[in-house]
């Protein structure tokens, strides 16, 4: 795993700029790096700094390479070169050879995987991501002609600290989890567009775009004709290549963890794993949640079916105290650059020595916004804002909703102009969000595990899903086609909450649509039940309300109604729907990020460590300072009386962050057990619904008896 920042300066000061801000760059990391390497071109106009740590897929040194001519190649993520019969991982040195053989712009046509690659030689630099920018790249052009490219916006902010926030993009992050297009949450920082690539020459950034590349492949007509002629052959080839890529991961001998839920994405990954040959002994599966939760029950049945070792990770009540949750929320704001990692519930104290197989990419193969088609880009935008999709808590101001709706309509018109049909607008919108959504999840994977891998991510399969008839996406046909190819009977196993789409019976002959799902009739808390703790009258809730009050003049309130937001938090029921709960957390994340409410939690930072990478001095507006070791609670310090703090990065924060870092919070000290309270309230709500249902049934029976007596009389 690695991150890097590149700078081009025509005056030859690139290396000096990086050196002067080295401590700020280190402070920006969400983990402790094993190695920090600086690279400088011969003419000193280009420089880069890479932070890396070894994983089961790559050693730290495998993620960088300098050739005999001084050309530098840096890698974040993992790249797989697929041949006709096999596939293998490529380190940075092999990627450099690929670039010399065919150039950076055509590189992605020869690779699979999630990757962000930098290659420079002093005269030219090129940056390329995987087709969907699962490892996104960000850039900034300064007024003095300096150009910066990085794998995280925060690294650019460390070099250019005066950049402000883009509050319209922060509003989009709050309602949709991602900004539109190539915007970011920070003014002056742009994202390299999906399918495009970036060049830097003479400190000038050259953006090369390929809009909606998955809809505009050169051989698209040929693939569509092949799909019409022999769809099974096309699917066999593409899914077989996906299994080969997964086998390349297994062949490293790495320990591999498969997160199983009750849905289709993780089951499709399990199916792919069975197509790689004998299931490797290094593969194990797990589910998070209480033992009887449908996700856990279904996950266990899938693991049993394929013969994988299974572990049920049961949430521990001690990890759900208000103080701990609040610190984790502030830490998540820091680690994920203001984006919302929905599933980061507990915050692991360190990095697991295993690869983590993630299934989030499965979202790109389904269209689930609406059951009926759109009439136009304007209709798509109108319906997105009319329902619960973007503002389920009804917090947007009327004028702000109109502004954002028109912005979405304009973006939808761009999709159509770039080759999308109106029926495809929902899928295109979802795919565009992957570069933000998965960027947060990729960072999360980097912290939970040594390396995240997305087995369902395959550019050919994504292209195929759009070239196939629209009902394939409506019916989740891609998932079905992957799962049915497993030698194990995974199609007929029940899912959690929702079974196969009914359209599969008509369009694909799937009889398993009649298998009833496992439902959460007891309203058991899920693995993400920590989120509901926000809505109790607890210290956690009071702290978030305090942040809202302290940020009373925030430009975000130009978009959202502050009093409605307060009310949504204080009046929400314990069984609040997930979509409402996550949108509230997303709004709070945007608010915290733009006003400095974040805590520099460093994963893999041992308590009491004396290394610079793990320590940060937090300086409050009141003048109070605290030394935070990156993992545990901090301690108040006197900067003027300690020479040992020289060189330790200093970050300005609100006083509330100092309280969270040091544990100096009497309200949190009085808090007992939010998790048990959550269970009690959920169970009480479930019992109340059961009694209400019985009462309605009894009333119907009584009414029926009364009508019968009337007719008899």
C-alpha positions as CSV (number, residue, x, y, z in Angstrom):
1,X,0.0,0.0,0.0
2,X,1.3,3.4,-0.8
3,X,0.5,7.1,-1.4
4,X,2.5,9.6,-3.3
5,X,2.7,13.3,-4.2
6,X,4.3,14.7,-7.3
7,X,5.4,18.3,-8.0
8,X,6.6,20.0,-11.1
9,X,8.2,23.5,-10.9
10,X,9.8,25.1,-13.9
11,X,12.3,27.0,-11.7
12,X,14.0,23.8,-10.5
13,X,12.7,24.1,-6.9
14,X,10.5,21.0,-6.9
15,X,12.7,19.0,-4.4
16,X,13.0,22.0,-2.1
17,X,9.2,22.4,-2.0
18,X,8.8,18.8,-1.0
19,X,11.5,18.9,1.6
20,X,10.1,22.1,3.2
21,X,6.7,20.5,3.7
22,X,7.9,16.9,4.5
23,X,6.5,17.0,8.1
24,X,3.2,18.3,6.9
25,X,3.0,15.5,4.3
26,X,3.7,12.9,7.0
27,X,1.1,14.3,9.3
28,X,-1.5,14.0,6.5
29,X,-1.1,10.2,6.3
30,X,-3.7,8.0,8.0
31,X,-1.2,5.3,8.7
32,X,2.4,4.9,9.6
33,X,4.5,4.2,6.5
34,X,7.3,1.7,6.5
35,X,9.3,3.7,4.0
36,X,9.3,7.3,2.8
37,X,11.3,7.8,-0.4
38,X,12.0,11.1,-2.3
39,X,12.6,11.1,-6.0
40,X,14.1,14.0,-8.0
41,X,14.6,14.4,-11.7
42,X,18.1,15.2,-13.1
43,X,17.0,18.8,-14.0
44,X,15.3,19.2,-10.6
45,X,12.1,20.4,-12.1
46,X,10.2,17.3,-11.0
47,X,10.1,15.6,-7.6
48,X,7.9,13.1,-5.8
49,X,7.6,11.6,-2.4
50,X,6.1,8.2,-1.8
51,X,4.9,6.7,1.5
52,X,4.7,2.9,1.4
53,X,4.2,-0.2,3.5
54,X,4.6,-3.8,2.6
55,X,1.5,-5.9,2.0
56,X,1.0,-9.6,1.1
57,X,0.8,-8.5,-2.6
58,X,3.8,-6.2,-2.7
59,X,6.9,-5.3,-0.6
60,X,7.3,-1.6,0.0
61,X,10.1,-1.5,-2.6
62,X,8.0,-3.2,-5.2
63,X,5.8,-0.2,-5.4
64,X,8.5,2.1,-6.8
65,X,11.2,1.8,-9.4
66,X,13.9,4.1,-10.9
67,X,15.5,2.9,-14.1
68,X,19.1,3.5,-15.3
69,X,18.1,6.7,-17.1
70,X,16.5,8.1,-14.0
71,X,12.9,7.6,-15.0
72,X,10.7,7.0,-11.9
73,X,7.6,4.8,-11.8
74,X,5.3,4.8,-8.7
75,X,2.3,2.5,-8.0
76,X,-0.6,2.8,-5.6
77,X,-3.0,-0.2,-5.6
78,X,-2.3,-3.3,-7.6
79,X,-1.9,-4.0,-11.3
80,X,-2.5,-7.4,-13.0
81,X,-1.2,-8.3,-16.4
82,X,-3.6,-10.9,-18.0
83,X,-2.3,-13.2,-20.7
84,X,-4.2,-15.7,-22.8
85,X,-4.0,-18.4,-20.2
86,X,-2.9,-16.8,-17.0
87,X,-2.5,-13.6,-15.0
88,X,0.1,-12.2,-12.7
89,X,0.7,-9.2,-10.5
90,X,3.0,-6.5,-11.8
91,X,5.4,-4.6,-9.5
92,X,6.5,-1.0,-10.4
93,X,9.5,-2.3,-12.3
94,X,7.4,-4.4,-14.6
95,X,4.9,-1.5,-15.1
96,X,7.9,0.6,-16.2
97,X,8.7,-1.9,-18.9
98,X,5.0,-1.9,-20.0
99,X,5.2,1.9,-20.3
100,X,8.4,1.7,-22.3
101,X,6.8,-0.8,-24.6
102,X,3.5,0.9,-25.2
103,X,3.3,4.3,-23.5
104,X,1.1,5.4,-20.5
105,X,-2.1,6.3,-22.4
106,X,-2.6,2.7,-23.7
107,X,-1.4,1.1,-20.4
108,X,-4.9,0.4,-19.0
109,X,-5.8,-1.6,-22.1
110,X,-3.2,-4.2,-21.0
111,X,-3.9,-4.2,-17.2
112,X,-6.6,-5.2,-14.7
113,X,-6.8,-4.2,-11.1
114,X,-7.2,-1.0,-9.0
115,X,-4.2,1.2,-9.6
116,X,-2.9,4.8,-9.8
117,X,0.4,5.0,-11.6
118,X,2.9,7.9,-11.9
119,X,5.8,7.9,-14.4
120,X,8.2,10.8,-14.9
121,X,11.7,11.4,-16.3
122,X,12.2,15.2,-15.8
123,X,10.9,16.4,-19.1
124,X,7.5,14.7,-19.1
125,X,5.2,13.0,-16.5
126,X,2.2,10.8,-17.0
127,X,-0.5,9.7,-14.6
128,X,-3.0,7.0,-15.3
129,X,-5.7,5.2,-13.1
130,X,-7.7,2.1,-13.8
131,X,-10.7,2.8,-16.1
132,X,-13.2,3.8,-13.3
133,X,-10.5,5.6,-11.2
134,X,-11.0,3.2,-8.3
135,X,-7.6,4.7,-7.2
136,X,-8.4,8.3,-8.1
137,X,-5.7,10.9,-8.9
138,X,-6.0,14.5,-7.9
139,X,-4.2,17.6,-9.3
140,X,-3.7,21.3,-8.6
141,X,-2.2,24.1,-10.7
142,X,-0.8,27.0,-8.7
143,X,-0.8,30.5,-9.9
144,X,3.0,30.5,-9.9
145,X,3.1,27.7,-12.5
146,X,3.7,24.9,-10.0
147,X,1.7,21.7,-10.7
148,X,0.9,19.0,-8.1
149,X,-0.5,15.5,-8.6
150,X,-1.3,13.2,-5.6
151,X,-3.3,10.1,-4.6
152,X,-5.1,12.0,-1.9
153,X,-6.4,15.6,-1.8
154,X,-5.0,16.0,1.8
155,X,-1.4,15.6,0.4
156,X,-2.0,18.6,-1.9
157,X,-3.5,20.5,1.0
158,X,-0.3,19.8,2.9
159,X,1.7,21.6,0.2
160,X,-0.9,24.3,-0.4
161,X,-2.5,24.9,3.0
162,X,-4.4,28.1,2.0
163,X,-6.9,26.2,-0.3
164,X,-10.5,26.6,0.8
165,X,-13.5,24.3,0.7
166,X,-16.0,23.9,-2.1
167,X,-19.3,23.9,-0.1
168,X,-21.5,23.0,-3.1
169,X,-19.4,19.8,-3.4
170,X,-19.7,19.3,0.3
171,X,-23.4,19.5,0.0
172,X,-23.3,16.9,-2.8
173,X,-21.2,14.7,-0.5
174,X,-23.8,15.0,2.2
175,X,-26.7,14.0,-0.1
176,X,-25.2,11.6,-2.6
177,X,-21.8,10.6,-0.9
178,X,-19.8,12.1,-3.8
179,X,-19.3,15.4,-5.7
180,X,-20.4,15.7,-9.3
181,X,-18.0,15.2,-12.1
182,X,-14.4,16.0,-11.5
183,X,-15.0,18.3,-8.6
184,X,-13.6,17.6,-5.1
185,X,-14.4,18.9,-1.6
186,X,-11.5,21.4,-1.9
187,X,-11.5,24.4,-4.1
188,X,-8.6,24.3,-6.6
189,X,-8.2,20.6,-6.5
190,X,-9.6,18.5,-9.4
191,X,-9.9,14.8,-10.0
192,X,-8.4,13.2,-13.2
193,X,-11.6,12.2,-15.1
194,X,-12.6,8.6,-15.4
195,X,-11.2,6.9,-18.4
196,X,-8.8,9.9,-19.0
197,X,-5.2,10.4,-18.1
198,X,-3.0,13.3,-17.1
199,X,0.2,14.6,-18.6
200,X,2.6,17.2,-17.1
201,X,5.1,19.1,-19.4
202,X,6.9,22.3,-18.6
203,X,4.9,22.4,-15.3
204,X,1.6,22.6,-17.4
205,X,-1.1,20.0,-16.7
206,X,-2.6,18.4,-19.8
207,X,-5.9,16.6,-19.1
208,X,-6.8,14.0,-21.7
209,X,-10.5,12.9,-21.5
210,X,-12.3,9.8,-22.7
211,X,-15.9,10.5,-21.5
212,X,-17.9,7.4,-20.5
213,X,-15.2,5.1,-22.0
214,X,-17.2,2.0,-20.9
215,X,-20.0,3.1,-23.3
216,X,-17.6,4.1,-26.2
217,X,-15.2,1.3,-26.6
218,X,-13.9,0.9,-30.1
219,X,-15.1,-2.7,-30.5
220,X,-18.4,-2.0,-28.8
221,X,-20.4,-3.0,-31.9
222,X,-18.5,-6.2,-32.2
223,X,-19.1,-7.1,-28.5
224,X,-22.8,-6.3,-28.8
225,X,-23.1,-8.5,-31.9
226,X,-21.3,-11.3,-30.1
227,X,-23.6,-11.0,-27.1
228,X,-26.7,-11.3,-29.4
229,X,-25.1,-14.3,-31.2
230,X,-23.7,-16.3,-28.2
231,X,-24.0,-14.6,-24.8
232,X,-22.9,-17.7,-22.9
233,X,-19.6,-17.7,-24.7
234,X,-18.9,-14.0,-24.0
235,X,-19.8,-14.5,-20.4
236,X,-17.6,-17.6,-20.1
237,X,-14.6,-15.7,-21.5
238,X,-15.0,-12.5,-19.4
239,X,-15.9,-14.3,-16.1
240,X,-13.1,-16.7,-16.7
241,X,-10.6,-13.8,-17.0
242,X,-12.0,-12.4,-13.7
243,X,-11.3,-15.7,-12.0
244,X,-7.8,-15.7,-13.5
245,X,-7.2,-12.3,-11.9
246,X,-8.4,-13.6,-8.5
247,X,-6.2,-16.6,-8.9
248,X,-3.2,-14.3,-9.4
249,X,-3.9,-12.9,-5.9
250,X,-4.3,-16.4,-4.4
251,X,-1.0,-17.5,-6.1
252,X,0.9,-15.0,-3.9
253,X,0.2,-17.2,-0.9
254,X,-1.4,-14.3,0.9
255,X,-3.9,-14.8,3.6
256,X,-7.2,-13.7,2.1
257,X,-10.3,-12.6,4.0
258,X,-13.7,-12.6,2.3
259,X,-16.4,-10.5,3.9
260,X,-19.7,-12.3,3.4
261,X,-23.1,-10.5,3.8
262,X,-26.5,-11.7,2.9
263,X,-26.3,-10.0,-0.5
264,X,-25.3,-10.7,-4.1
265,X,-21.9,-9.0,-4.3
266,X,-20.1,-11.1,-1.7
267,X,-21.7,-14.2,-3.0
268,X,-20.5,-13.5,-6.5
269,X,-17.0,-13.1,-5.1
270,X,-17.4,-16.5,-3.4
271,X,-18.5,-18.0,-6.7
272,X,-15.4,-16.5,-8.5
273,X,-13.2,-18.0,-5.8
274,X,-14.5,-21.5,-6.5
275,X,-13.6,-21.0,-10.2
276,X,-9.9,-20.5,-9.5
277,X,-9.2,-24.2,-8.9
278,X,-9.1,-25.9,-5.5
279,X,-10.1,-23.4,-2.9
280,X,-6.9,-22.1,-1.3
281,X,-6.4,-22.9,2.4
282,X,-5.3,-19.3,2.8
283,X,-8.9,-18.1,2.2
284,X,-11.2,-17.6,5.1
285,X,-14.6,-15.9,5.3
286,X,-16.3,-13.8,7.9
287,X,-19.5,-11.9,8.7
288,X,-19.9,-9.0,11.1
289,X,-23.0,-8.8,13.4
290,X,-24.9,-10.7,16.0
291,X,-25.1,-14.4,15.3
292,X,-28.8,-14.5,14.3
293,X,-28.7,-11.5,12.0
294,X,-29.7,-12.5,8.5
295,X,-26.4,-11.3,7.1
296,X,-24.5,-13.6,9.4
297,X,-26.8,-16.6,8.9
298,X,-26.6,-16.3,5.1
299,X,-22.9,-15.6,5.1
300,X,-22.3,-18.7,7.2
301,X,-24.4,-20.8,4.7
302,X,-22.3,-19.6,1.8
303,X,-19.1,-20.3,3.5
304,X,-20.3,-23.8,4.4
305,X,-21.4,-24.4,0.8
306,X,-17.9,-23.6,-0.7
307,X,-16.0,-25.2,2.2
308,X,-14.4,-22.0,3.5
309,X,-13.4,-21.4,7.1
310,X,-15.9,-19.0,8.7
311,X,-15.7,-16.5,11.5
312,X,-18.6,-14.5,13.0
313,X,-17.2,-11.2,14.3
314,X,-19.7,-10.2,17.0
315,X,-19.7,-6.5,17.9
316,X,-18.3,-5.9,21.4
317,X,-20.3,-3.6,23.7
318,X,-17.2,-1.9,25.0
319,X,-16.3,-0.6,21.5
320,X,-19.6,1.3,21.3
321,X,-19.2,3.8,24.2
322,X,-20.1,7.4,23.2
323,X,-16.6,8.6,23.7
324,X,-15.0,5.9,21.6
325,X,-17.6,6.4,18.8
326,X,-17.0,10.1,18.8
327,X,-13.2,9.7,18.5
328,X,-13.7,7.2,15.7
329,X,-16.0,9.6,13.8
330,X,-13.5,12.4,14.1
331,X,-10.7,10.0,13.1
332,X,-12.7,8.9,10.1
333,X,-13.1,12.5,8.9
334,X,-9.3,12.8,8.9
335,X,-8.5,9.4,7.4
336,X,-11.0,9.6,4.5
337,X,-10.6,13.2,3.5
338,X,-14.1,14.2,4.5
339,X,-15.8,11.3,2.6
340,X,-18.1,8.9,4.4
341,X,-16.9,5.4,5.1
342,X,-20.3,3.9,5.8
343,X,-19.0,0.6,7.2
344,X,-16.2,1.9,9.3
345,X,-18.0,0.9,12.5
346,X,-15.4,0.1,15.1
347,X,-12.1,1.4,13.8
348,X,-9.6,-1.5,14.0
349,X,-6.5,-0.6,16.2
350,X,-4.1,-1.9,13.6
351,X,-3.6,-3.3,10.1
352,X,-4.6,-6.9,9.6
353,X,-2.0,-9.1,7.9
354,X,-4.3,-10.2,5.1
355,X,-5.8,-9.2,1.8
356,X,-9.5,-8.1,2.0
357,X,-11.8,-9.0,-0.8
358,X,-14.4,-6.3,-1.2
359,X,-17.6,-6.4,-3.2
360,X,-18.7,-2.7,-3.4
361,X,-18.1,-2.6,-7.2
362,X,-21.1,-4.9,-7.7
363,X,-23.2,-1.7,-7.5
364,X,-22.1,-0.8,-11.1
365,X,-23.9,-3.8,-12.5
366,X,-27.4,-2.9,-11.4
367,X,-29.8,0.0,-11.9
368,X,-31.9,0.4,-8.8
369,X,-32.9,4.0,-8.6
370,X,-36.4,3.6,-10.1
371,X,-38.5,0.8,-11.5
372,X,-39.8,2.8,-14.4
373,X,-37.6,4.5,-17.1
374,X,-36.8,8.2,-17.2
375,X,-38.2,10.5,-19.9
376,X,-35.3,12.8,-20.1
377,X,-32.2,14.1,-18.2
378,X,-34.5,16.7,-16.5
379,X,-36.9,13.9,-15.5
380,X,-34.0,11.9,-14.0
381,X,-32.9,14.9,-11.9
382,X,-36.4,15.7,-10.8
383,X,-37.2,12.1,-9.7
384,X,-33.9,11.9,-7.8
385,X,-34.8,14.9,-5.8
386,X,-38.5,14.1,-5.5
387,X,-38.0,10.9,-3.6
388,X,-35.8,9.7,-0.7
389,X,-32.7,9.1,-2.8
390,X,-30.8,12.3,-2.0
391,X,-32.6,14.1,0.8
392,X,-34.6,11.5,2.8
393,X,-34.6,13.8,5.9
394,X,-35.9,16.8,4.0
395,X,-33.1,19.0,5.1
396,X,-32.3,20.9,1.9
397,X,-33.4,24.5,1.6
398,X,-35.8,25.0,-1.3
399,X,-33.6,27.2,-3.3
400,X,-30.5,25.0,-2.7
401,X,-32.5,21.9,-3.8
402,X,-33.4,23.7,-7.1
403,X,-29.8,24.7,-7.7
404,X,-28.5,21.1,-7.1
405,X,-31.3,19.6,-9.1
406,X,-30.4,21.8,-12.1
407,X,-26.7,20.9,-11.7
408,X,-27.6,17.2,-11.8
409,X,-29.8,17.7,-14.9
410,X,-26.9,19.5,-16.6
411,X,-24.6,16.6,-15.7
412,X,-27.2,14.1,-17.0
413,X,-27.3,16.1,-20.3
414,X,-23.5,15.7,-20.5
415,X,-23.9,12.0,-20.1
416,X,-26.4,11.9,-23.0
417,X,-24.1,14.0,-25.1
418,X,-21.3,11.6,-24.3
419,X,-23.1,8.6,-25.6
420,X,-25.4,7.4,-22.8
421,X,-29.1,6.7,-23.4
422,X,-31.7,8.2,-21.1
423,X,-32.4,4.7,-19.7
424,X,-28.7,4.4,-18.7
425,X,-28.5,7.7,-16.7
426,X,-28.9,6.0,-13.3
427,X,-26.1,3.5,-14.0
428,X,-23.8,6.2,-15.3
429,X,-24.4,8.4,-12.3
430,X,-23.6,5.5,-10.0
431,X,-20.4,4.6,-11.9
432,X,-19.2,8.2,-11.8
433,X,-19.6,8.1,-8.0
434,X,-17.4,5.1,-7.7
435,X,-14.2,7.2,-7.9
436,X,-15.3,9.0,-4.7
437,X,-17.2,6.3,-3.0
438,X,-14.6,3.6,-3.6
439,X,-11.8,6.0,-2.8
440,X,-13.2,6.2,0.7
441,X,-13.7,2.4,0.9
442,X,-10.2,1.8,-0.7
443,X,-8.7,3.9,2.1
444,X,-10.8,2.0,4.6
445,X,-9.5,-1.3,3.2
446,X,-6.0,0.0,3.4
447,X,-6.5,0.4,7.1
448,X,-8.6,-2.6,7.9
449,X,-6.4,-4.9,5.8
450,X,-3.0,-4.7,4.2
451,X,-4.5,-4.6,0.7
452,X,-8.1,-4.4,-0.6
453,X,-8.9,-6.2,-3.8
454,X,-12.2,-5.9,-5.8
455,X,-12.7,-9.2,-7.7
456,X,-16.0,-7.9,-9.3
457,X,-14.2,-5.0,-10.9
458,X,-13.5,-5.9,-14.5
459,X,-13.6,-3.3,-17.3
460,X,-14.8,-5.8,-19.9
461,X,-17.7,-6.9,-17.7
462,X,-18.7,-3.3,-17.0
463,X,-18.7,-2.6,-20.7
464,X,-20.7,-5.8,-21.3
465,X,-23.3,-4.8,-18.7
466,X,-24.1,-1.6,-20.7
467,X,-23.9,-3.3,-24.2
468,X,-26.4,-6.0,-23.1
469,X,-30.1,-5.4,-23.1
470,X,-31.3,-3.0,-20.3
471,X,-33.1,-5.7,-18.4
472,X,-29.7,-7.3,-17.6
473,X,-29.0,-4.3,-15.3
474,X,-32.6,-4.1,-14.1
475,X,-32.6,-7.8,-13.1
476,X,-29.1,-7.9,-11.7
477,X,-28.4,-10.5,-14.4
478,X,-24.6,-10.1,-14.1
479,X,-24.6,-11.3,-10.5
480,X,-26.7,-14.3,-11.5
481,X,-24.4,-15.2,-14.4
482,X,-21.4,-15.2,-12.1
483,X,-23.0,-17.1,-9.3
484,X,-24.5,-19.8,-11.5
485,X,-21.1,-20.6,-13.0
486,X,-19.8,-21.9,-9.7
487,X,-19.6,-25.7,-9.3
488,X,-21.3,-25.3,-6.0
489,X,-25.0,-24.6,-5.8
490,X,-25.0,-21.0,-4.7
491,X,-28.0,-19.9,-6.7
492,X,-30.6,-21.6,-4.6
493,X,-29.3,-20.5,-1.2
494,X,-31.5,-17.7,0.3
495,X,-30.3,-14.1,0.5
496,X,-31.0,-11.8,3.4
497,X,-34.1,-9.5,3.1
498,X,-34.4,-9.6,-0.7
499,X,-34.4,-12.6,-3.0
500,X,-33.5,-12.7,-6.7
501,X,-35.2,-10.2,-9.0
502,X,-38.4,-11.6,-10.3
503,X,-37.4,-10.6,-13.9
504,X,-34.7,-13.3,-13.9
505,X,-37.4,-16.0,-14.2
506,X,-38.7,-14.6,-17.4
507,X,-35.4,-13.4,-18.9
508,X,-33.0,-16.0,-17.7
509,X,-35.0,-19.0,-16.6
510,X,-34.0,-18.7,-13.0
511,X,-36.4,-20.6,-10.8
512,X,-34.6,-19.6,-7.6
513,X,-36.6,-16.3,-7.6
514,X,-39.2,-18.2,-5.5
515,X,-36.7,-19.0,-2.7
516,X,-37.8,-16.8,0.2
517,X,-35.1,-14.6,1.8
518,X,-34.1,-14.6,5.4
519,X,-35.7,-11.6,7.0
520,X,-34.7,-9.6,10.0
521,X,-38.1,-10.2,11.8
522,X,-36.5,-9.7,15.2
523,X,-35.0,-6.3,14.2
524,X,-31.5,-7.4,15.3
525,X,-28.8,-4.8,15.2
526,X,-26.5,-5.0,12.1
527,X,-22.8,-4.7,12.0
528,X,-23.2,-1.0,11.5
529,X,-25.5,-0.6,14.5
530,X,-23.0,1.8,16.0
531,X,-24.4,4.5,13.7
532,X,-27.8,4.4,15.5
533,X,-26.0,5.6,18.7
534,X,-26.2,9.1,17.2
535,X,-29.9,9.2,17.8
536,X,-30.0,8.5,21.5
537,X,-30.2,11.3,24.1
538,X,-26.6,10.6,24.9
539,X,-23.3,12.5,25.2
540,X,-22.6,11.5,21.6
541,X,-25.7,13.2,20.4
542,X,-25.0,16.3,22.5
543,X,-21.5,16.5,21.0
544,X,-22.8,16.5,17.4
545,X,-25.3,19.2,18.4
546,X,-22.5,21.2,19.9
547,X,-20.6,21.0,16.6
548,X,-23.7,22.2,14.7
549,X,-24.0,25.2,17.1
550,X,-20.3,26.0,17.0
551,X,-20.5,26.0,13.1
552,X,-23.7,28.1,13.1
553,X,-22.4,30.5,10.4
554,X,-21.1,27.7,8.2
555,X,-21.7,28.1,4.4
556,X,-23.2,24.6,4.5
557,X,-26.3,26.2,6.1
558,X,-26.8,28.0,2.8
559,X,-27.8,24.5,1.5
560,X,-29.3,22.8,4.6
561,X,-31.8,24.0,7.2
562,X,-29.8,24.0,10.5
563,X,-32.9,23.8,12.8
564,X,-34.3,20.9,10.8
565,X,-30.9,19.2,11.1
566,X,-31.0,19.6,14.9
567,X,-34.5,18.3,15.0
568,X,-33.7,15.3,12.8
569,X,-31.1,14.3,15.3
570,X,-33.0,14.9,18.5
571,X,-36.4,13.4,17.3
572,X,-35.2,10.3,15.3
573,X,-36.5,7.0,16.5
574,X,-34.3,4.1,17.4
575,X,-35.4,2.2,14.3
576,X,-34.6,5.0,11.9
577,X,-34.2,3.7,8.3
578,X,-30.6,3.3,7.2
579,X,-30.9,5.7,4.3
580,X,-31.9,8.5,6.8
581,X,-29.2,7.6,9.3
582,X,-26.3,7.5,6.8
583,X,-27.4,10.8,5.2
584,X,-27.3,12.5,8.6
585,X,-23.8,11.1,9.2
586,X,-22.7,12.2,5.8
587,X,-23.9,15.8,6.5
588,X,-22.1,15.8,9.8
589,X,-19.0,14.5,8.1
590,X,-19.1,17.4,5.6
591,X,-19.6,19.8,8.5
592,X,-16.7,18.4,10.5
593,X,-14.3,18.2,7.6
594,X,-14.8,21.8,6.5
595,X,-14.4,23.2,10.0
596,X,-11.5,21.2,11.4
597,X,-13.4,18.7,13.6
598,X,-11.1,15.8,12.9
599,X,-8.6,13.7,14.8
600,X,-5.4,12.3,13.2
601,X,-5.8,8.7,14.2
602,X,-2.9,6.7,12.7
603,X,-3.5,3.0,12.0
604,X,-0.6,0.8,13.0
605,X,0.7,3.4,15.4
606,X,1.5,1.7,18.7
607,X,0.7,3.6,21.9
608,X,3.6,5.6,23.2
609,X,5.6,5.5,20.0
610,X,8.3,8.1,19.7
611,X,8.4,8.3,15.9
612,X,7.4,11.5,14.1
613,X,4.9,9.7,11.8
614,X,2.7,8.7,14.8
615,X,2.7,12.0,16.7
616,X,0.8,15.3,16.1
617,X,0.5,18.3,18.3
618,X,-3.1,19.5,18.4
619,X,-3.4,23.3,19.1
620,X,-6.8,24.6,20.1
621,X,-8.1,28.1,19.5
622,X,-8.0,28.7,23.3
623,X,-4.3,28.1,23.2
624,X,-4.4,24.6,24.8
625,X,-2.1,22.1,23.2
626,X,-2.1,18.3,23.3
627,X,0.3,15.7,22.1
628,X,-1.6,12.9,20.3
629,X,0.3,9.7,19.6
630,X,-1.9,8.7,16.7
631,X,-3.8,5.8,18.3
632,X,-4.5,6.3,22.0
633,X,-5.6,9.3,24.1
634,X,-3.4,12.3,24.0
635,X,-1.9,14.4,26.8
636,X,-1.8,18.1,27.4
637,X,1.6,19.6,26.8
638,X,3.4,22.9,27.1
639,X,5.0,23.6,23.8
640,X,7.4,26.3,25.2
641,X,8.7,23.9,27.8
642,X,9.6,20.9,25.7
643,X,12.4,20.7,23.2
644,X,11.4,17.1,22.4
645,X,8.5,18.4,20.3
646,X,10.7,20.2,17.8
647,X,9.7,18.9,14.4
648,X,6.4,17.3,15.4
649,X,3.7,18.6,13.1
650,X,1.2,21.1,14.6
651,X,-2.4,21.1,13.6
652,X,-5.0,23.8,14.6
653,X,-8.2,22.3,15.8
654,X,-11.4,23.4,17.7
655,X,-11.3,22.9,21.5
656,X,-13.8,20.0,21.3
657,X,-11.2,18.0,19.4
658,X,-8.7,18.5,22.3
659,X,-11.4,17.2,24.6
660,X,-11.9,14.1,22.5
661,X,-8.2,13.5,22.1
662,X,-7.4,13.7,25.8
663,X,-10.6,12.1,27.1
664,X,-11.3,15.3,29.1
665,X,-15.1,15.0,28.8
666,X,-17.2,14.5,31.9
667,X,-20.3,13.8,29.9
668,X,-18.6,10.9,28.1
669,X,-17.3,9.6,31.5
670,X,-20.9,9.4,32.7
671,X,-22.0,7.4,29.7
672,X,-22.4,3.7,30.2
673,X,-23.3,1.3,27.5
674,X,-24.8,2.8,24.3
675,X,-24.7,-0.6,22.5
676,X,-26.9,-2.4,25.1
677,X,-29.3,0.6,25.1
678,X,-29.4,0.3,21.3
679,X,-30.4,-3.3,21.5
680,X,-33.1,-2.7,24.1
681,X,-34.6,0.1,22.1
682,X,-34.6,-1.9,18.9
683,X,-36.2,-4.8,20.6
684,X,-38.8,-2.6,22.2
685,X,-39.6,-1.1,18.8
686,X,-39.9,-4.5,17.3
687,X,-42.2,-5.7,20.1
688,X,-44.3,-2.6,19.6
689,X,-44.7,-3.3,15.9
690,X,-45.6,-6.9,16.7
691,X,-48.3,-5.8,19.1
692,X,-49.6,-3.2,16.7
693,X,-49.9,-5.9,14.0
694,X,-51.7,-8.2,16.3
695,X,-54.1,-5.4,17.3
696,X,-54.9,-4.7,13.6
697,X,-55.5,-8.4,13.0
698,X,-57.8,-8.6,16.0
699,X,-59.7,-5.5,14.8
700,X,-60.2,-7.0,11.4
701,X,-61.5,-10.2,12.9
702,X,-63.9,-8.3,15.2
703,X,-65.2,-6.2,12.2
704,X,-65.7,-9.4,10.3
705,X,-67.7,-11.0,13.1
706,X,-69.8,-7.9,13.5
707,X,-70.6,-7.8,9.8
708,X,-71.6,-11.5,10.0
709,X,-73.9,-10.9,13.0
710,X,-75.6,-8.0,11.1
711,X,-76.3,-10.2,8.1
712,X,-77.7,-13.0,10.3
713,X,-80.0,-10.6,12.1
